[in-house]
């Protein structure tokens, strides 16, 4: 796909918030999430010529971000700091603060893969076949893992 800097910036601006929230879910730290998004965007910009359809931009960039986050998490052997409070700040404005904290804690109990699947589903709005393509999993496997992850969260929230 041919794309100038202005077009790239416009497409990126439309999905930045979703990218950041997804990265924050996985990285559990504001600065790490911003760094991961920045790295993914630079990589996407350098490789935009590989994208065939403009409609696939969001999915393509989420895939790149997912890979960046996985790589960063694997290379980080130290204990991650506490998750950023920003993650659920918009939702918790209208909801009970205690419930928001409980949901956040339940989310962080999930495995890295479960967090990615739930994060892509909730924050990215992707269906199981799209998530499967991004994570190189069968769509049925994604549905099963998402269902188990949500059941795990439900058990914790009871």
N, C-alpha and C positions, 0 to 999 in steps of 0.2 A: 504494500500500500504506500502510496506517496503521501507524505504528510509534512507540512511545514511546522515550525515551532509554535505559531499561533494556534493552528488547528489542534495540535497535540495538547497545548495548554488548556484549550477550551474543553476538550474531551476529558482531560485529567481533572479539571475543576469540578466537573459534574459528579465525579465518584470519589473525590479525596476523602470525604467524611467516612464513607463506607470502608475505604482502604485503611484509614487510620484506626477505626474501631476494631476492624478485624485484626490488624497487627497488634493493637493493645490487648486484645483478648489472648493472643498467643504469647506475646512477649512479657506481659504483666508489668510493664514499666513504660512510662510516658516517653522518656528519651530513647529507649530501645525501639519503641514502636515508630517514632518519628524517623529514626535512623534507617529502620527496615523499609519504610515507605519511600524514603529518599533514594535508597539503594535500588529499590525495585523500579522507581520512576526513571532513574538514570539508565538502568539496563533496558527498560522498555523504549526509551527515547533513542538509544543507540541501535536498537534492533527493530525499530518500527517498520522498516522495509520488509520484514518477515511476516508481518500481519497482512492477511489477504483481504479481509473484510472489516470495514469500520464498525459494523454492528458487533463484532467479536472483541472490540477493544476492552470492555469491562472484564469479561471473562479471562481474556489474555493477561491483563494486568494483575488480576487476582491470582492467577496461576503463578506468575512471576513472583508476586509478593509472598505467596504461600511457600515457594521454594526458598526465597531469601530468609524467611522466618525459620524454616526448618534448619537451614544451614547455620544460622546464627545460634539457634537453640542447641544444636549439636556441638558447636564450637565453644559454647559457654559451659564450663564445668562448675563454675561457682554457683552458689545459692542465689536465686533471683530475689530482689527486694520485693516488698509488699506491692500488690497491684495498685495501679492508679485509681483514685476515686472518680476520675473523670469518666470512666467507662460507662457507668450507669447513671451519670448525673442528670441527663435529660429525662430518663424514665422515672427517676426517683423524685423529680420535682412534683409529680402528681401522685406518686404512690407512697405507701408507707416506707419510711427509711429502713426500718428493720427488715421488711420483706426484701427490699432491694439488696441489702447486705447479705441476707440468706441466699438469695438467688446467685449473687456474685460468688459467694463461697462455694456453693454447689457446683457452679461452672468450673471453678479452679480445681476441683477434686477430679474432674475428668482427665483422661490421658491426653497427651498432645494431639493425637489423631482425632479423638472424640471432640476436642475443643475446635479443631479445624473444621470438622464436618458440621458441628452445630453453629460455629461462627459463620461459615460460608452460607449456611441455610438461613440463619436469622439476620445477620448483618448484610450479607451479599444478596440475599433473596434468590439464591440458586436452587434448582431442583436437583434430585438425586443423580440424574444422568449427567448434568453439567458438573456437579461436584465430582462424580466418578471420573469424568474426563480430566479434570484438573489434578486429581490426586492419583490418577492411574488405578482406579478401582472399578469394579463392576457396579452398576447402578443398584442392583439388589443388595450388594454388600454395604453400600452407602446407606440404604434405607434401614437395613438391619442394625448397623452401627449407630445410626442416628436414633433409632428407636430405643436401643439399649442405653445410650448415653442419656436420653431424656428420661427414661425410666429410673436410671441411677440418680439423676438430679431430683426426680420426684420423691424417691425414697428418702433422700437427704432432707428434703423440704418438709416431710411429714412430721 
